[in-house]
């Protein structure tokens, strides 16, 4: 069908194109295309989509295709290329009409079909729970980036328009979609630098999830806004004068922050609307990078800057590509005013993020391609990290992701002066894992700006960080409580899991050998060929580990091969109690815990968290070895919490006449009599020292102290006394 015939079918008012199509073309400007003109190509997509969705209606009663046109319009505003805009017009064709990917490919191009297919794949799966759904969505979205980042950009526009038109859906559905947008789309848009889309999404989410507060704000804002507009004119007057005198060309933008971010500020600062000041910003856009710094100079000479609010993201861009100078100065009448200075290109990137990179790439801008590659690499790495986490629960997955998507960033330096970007609140341990996983796994502390700091101390922008490692250092689950990056988290978890497996193998082997000796079958066992295959294990190791971990009893394994030995139930000693005795060896006594009125329960303590009296604890019903007691905060429990019926309330019993072994890791600055002082402090509490070893390396001392304590209170007293001692930097329980 030729364009001329379609004109007559579709356009009734005599103009060449329907108004909604004309708007897309106008917004696109002179988008580049190959062969066929961009206009003709997009027109064919428009006609095809309109025909394909013919007769379908939205919940609002409008023709379905209006949605596709709106999505394309959002992308045209962002100056995306003609293929992306055409794909937007056709993004629901494969999912909702009789046409296939093949049809689209035949009619248009492989590239366009691939984009449509990518968007379709992002939305066509059934999920079990909300959380699963989010995690699956996220994974798919991240993976789709690896193919073509435009798939995500189209999906964002699709979601934005759906959010704009939510009012036609039932309230429950509105809230569900708003939550999903809050948890999945907004953070990812943030990470990709698409701030304009992100803040519109956030405002729409805010309207739905916090209707009361949002209505209240809406009433309050107009008055402030009117005042603000006048105020900004006054503020800018001398600036503009100065700019004109020096011959700089600039455009000025000023605007109120989004409703949602104002709401966040009120919440964070715990202040009423009237007392929140930093809710508007003035933006000055200039032609050249050098001019940014001159303008900054003008502003600082006219108004007093607030020191700690100055940030130069031009010299050091954020990892999503954001560049700008930000400064806050004291304006007329003493009000603080945030000023952003940047070039046009920086401004586009700040608003549209990766979509702007795409636009600049279309104009053969080399650095734009590099910027896109950097984003794609970042997302791919994140997918890699997340995928190495086998059996990551949806909950953990979302957790890991949020860390990397939402945190503000700091810039710290290696001893060689290289910059590393880390999330706000990152610790020396995060830095160590960022350098290399091996450095992280053996990290014991760090020198920050030349001074020794513990693993969990916070880093700040500009810090110079040198990592101290020790071969004897091993990760433990308490690290998970303070690390901030998903890279560190996932590496620590992986290590702990591996460690648990090793321990299970060691213990399983011991139990198995002892049992074999007891039933006098050690020799026969040796001659069996791959017994694990009979029992459908992947390997001998895994079979043995299952005994050590308590998933299988040793008798249930051996009875397969030596049934006559297990014929009479009372003949063999219960192997679970054997396992128990091994498990409890490190701990003198398993009493001291009471369980919801049940007596004679088999109790063991989690090796992952080593609870001692006073720690908040929970019990976890294991397979075949009674109840394992963990600290409430223990990562292992968190992982297993999904199986709620296996969690049981436990408490420390009143009588606590026994002691518990606790390992303490000590980091200190080398000084005279350090070991003597440590020993004296511990002895003063009448606490037995089981092991004390100190290693000196330059001016750093690392020590391992194993003590017998009665409980948390005593341990806490000991820890604070040790920390008060000169030179001791950290005392960590592990
Ligand atoms: Mn759609």
Boltz pocket constraint, residues with backbone or C-beta under 6 A from the ligand:
constraints:
  - pocket:
      binder: B
      contacts: [[A, 67], [A, 91], [A, 92], [A, 158]]
      max_distance: 6.0
